[in-house]
Amino acid sequence: VVGAGRGPLVRASLRAADRCGRRLRVFAVEKNPNAVVTLQSLVESEGWGDRVTVVASDMRAWDKAEMCDVLVSELLGSFGDNELSPECLDGAQKFLKPGGVSIPQSYTSYMAPLTSSKLWNDAKAYKDLEHLETPYVVKLHRYSLIAEPKEVFTFVHPNLDRVIDNNRYEKLEWARSPDSAAATMHGFAGYFDAKLYEGPAGKVHCSIYPPTHTMGPTGEPMFSWFPIYFPLRTPVHVPAGQPVEAHCWRCVGPSKVWYEWAVTKPEVGPVHNPNGRSYWVGL
């Protein structure tokens, strides 16, 4: 279990093994020293000493003790890869046996143009460029999608590419019906759909992508993740029935990862966040 935190995935893994009647040994890898203390206390209080080994290390740096059959993590962000899941899992897959299973196995991000003067004005209120070039994880309200979400980036684990490169680029085109109304585009809504496992034991997905949104135990949509909002520096008028075209980049540098985005239809706009000048996530 990589990024073990305070132990929920460790507990779930042990519970699953008990249900299946399988012996299990868990390495709980966690770099946060406070969480490591909690994990160590949990191992002692729950009597897991013979089943769980706590490893105080960054998953990318740990010199593995032995190879594992299953690599379990929960590093997903609202856009799937925006919390560095690809970089972390690519670094951790070195201790996954050939043919071993990663949970999750893959995840795909989605993006849709939206109108929401409320969200845009909240970002604009800071009166600087930085806040109009920063994605926000937010519970969308007082908004409307101008077109249906489109696939953006997909990552697969384990990553078996000969040369691993997590830079991405995608050109997105949204055709709109001739009778669709004119709208003011204030940015883009982002979502993800994750394939946690698909194989002989079944198929399990986790999603905030509207058509496949995971439902909670009471039948309500899962709210563990809110969507992500990519603002535009200047709102764009979209005439009735006219398409929308945009470009999105995921850029990986020596010490950080960032997104860039730009609109090219119905009018050409600037590239947002070039070189990660306003927003980035440190590696």
N, C-alpha and C positions, 0 to 999 in steps of 0.2 A: 504494500500500500504506500504509494508515494504522495507526498503532501498530506500526511495522515492527520494533521491538525490535532484536535482534541479527542480523536478516536472513533467518530461515528462509522467510518468505512471499515475500520478494524473490527468493530463490534458486528457490523453487518456481514463481513466476510466469515467470521467465526460462526455466526448464526446460520449462514447458508451451508457451511461445512457440516454443522450438526444435523441440519435437516436432511442432507444428502448421505449422512453416515460416512463421511470422508475425513481422514486425518489431514490436518492442515497446520503448516508452520507459516507464520506471518512475520515479515520484516516491515515495521512501521517506520518509514523514512520521513523525517520532519526537520526543517532547519530553524524554525522559530523556537528559541530557547524556552520561552514561557509554555508553549504547547508541549515541548518535550517533557517538561516537569509534570504536566498534567497526564501525559501518556504513561510516564513511569509510575505515577500514583495509581492510575487506572489498572495497569498490569498487576500491581501489588494487591489492590483492593478486590479485583475480580478473580484473582488466582490464575492469571494467564501466563505465569512465568515460564511454563514448559511449552507454550504455543506462540508467544509473541516476543520478538526482539525489537526493542526501540533503538533506532539509528539516528543520532543527532547529526544530520548532514544535509547539505543541498543534494537533491537527487541526481543532479548532473555531475557532481563531484565524488559521490560515494564510490569507494573501491569495493565492489560487491564481494560478499562472502561466498555466495553461491548463486546459481542461476535459478530463476523462478518460472513457474508454469503460467501464472496469471499476474498481470500488472494492472492494479486497480488505482484509479485516480479520480478526483473531481476538481478539475482546473478550468472548467468551462466558464466563459464570460457571456455576456448578453449577445455578443456577436460571434460566439463560438471560440474564436482564437484570440480575442482581445486581452486575455489575461496570461498570454504566453504559454498556453498549453502545448502548441507545437514544439517550441524550443525546449520546454521542460521534458516532455515525453520523448523527444528525439535523444536527449541526453540520458534519459533513464532506460531506454530500450536495450542498452548494452547488457543489462542483467536479466533480459527475457530470453528464455530458451528458444532455439529455432522451432517454429511452429507454435510458439506460445501465444496466448490470447491477451490482448490489451482491452481493458474496459475503461473508457469508450474505445470503439474500433474506428469510428470516423465521425466527423461533424461538418456541417455545411452552413454557411451564413447566407442570409437573404436580406434584400434591401428594397424599399419601396419609396417613391416620392410622396411627400405628405404636405398638407396645408395645416398650419397651426400657428396662428398669430400669438397665442399664449406662450408657447415654448420659445418662439423666436424672440419675442419681447423680453422674456426672462433672461435670455443670453445677451441680448442687446443692452439690457439695463446696466451691465458692467462698463459700458462705454469704452471698450478696448477691442483690439483685433483678436487677442488670444481667446476670449470666450466665444467668439464666432467661428473659431477653428478647432474647437474642442468637442469631441463626442461626449454625450451625457447619457448615463443609465437612468432612465426615468419611466415612471408609470404614465403612459400616454393618456391624455385626457384633453377634451376640447380640440379634437383633431379629426382629420379625414384623410384617408389614403387617396391619392390621385390615380393610382394604378396598382395592380396586384404585385406582390413581392416577386423578385427575380433572384435566382441563385447567384451567389458571388464567389466565395472561396470554399474549397473542400480540402480537408486534411485527413489522412488515413494513418492509423497506428496499428502495428509498428510500421515505420516508414522504411520501405525496402529499396528506395531509390539509391543508385550507386553514389550519386552526389546529392546530399540533402540541401535543398534551397527553399526556404520558407517565404521568399519574396513572392508576391502575387500581383497580377494586374487583371482587371476585367472591365470590358466595355459593356454597359447595360443599356438596353433599349426597351422602352415600354410603349407599345402601341395602344392607343386609346380609341374607343368606338367613336364613330362620327357624331353621335348624339351626346357624347360626354360633355359636361358643362365646363366652362372656363374656370380656372382656379389660380390662386396665388401659391406658388411652391415655396415653402419656408425651409426645406431640408429633406432629409431621408430618415425613415424608420428602419432599424436593423433588428434582425431576429436570428435564431439558430435552430437547427434540428440535428440531434445527435443520435447516432446508432450506437447504443451502449454495447449490445451484443446481438449477433445474428449467427446461428449455427445449429448443430444438432439438438441443443437444449432449448431452442426457441428463438424468439425475436423480441428485443426490448429497445424501445426508443424513448428519448427525453427531448421535448421540444417546446419552444415558445413561438414557433412559426405558425401563424394563425390557422392554416388548414389542418395542421397535425398537432395542435397545442395539446400537451399532456394535461389530463384531467386529474384533479385531486380526489381523495377518498369520498368526498361529499358531492362529487360531480361538478365542482367549480374548477375553472382553469387554474393550473398550477401557477403560483406567484413567487416561486423561489428566485426567479430571474425576471426583471423587467426588460422591455426592449431598450435599444440604444438609439439615441437621436443624434444625427449628423446635421448641424445647422448650415445654412448658407449665409455668406457675409451680406448679401443683398437678396431679398426675395425676388423670385422670377415669375412673371406673368405667363401662364400656360393657356393659350387660346383654346376655345372649345374644339374638341376633336383632334387636337394636335398631339403628336407623340412627345415623349421625354427621352433624352439620351444623356447618360452620365458615364464617368470613368472613375474607377476606384482602384487604388494601389495599397498594398500592404508592403511596407518597406522595412528591411532588416539591416541595421548598421552594426558596427563593432560593439556598441554598448547600449543600444536602444532599438525599439520597434515602434513604428508609428503608421498611421493611415494618412493618405492624401485622397482628395476627391474633387471632382469638377463637373459642372454641367456644360453640355455642348448643344443641346436642343431643349427648348425652342430658341435659345440664344446661347452664345458662347460666354462662359463666365471664367473667373480666375481659378487656378488650382489652390485648394485650401490646404493649409498646414504643410507647405513645401519644406522638405528636409526636417520635418518635425519641429518647426520653429515655435509652435504654440502648445503642442501636446505630444507626448511620447510615453512609453513604458520602458523603464530601465531593465536591462538584462542582468 
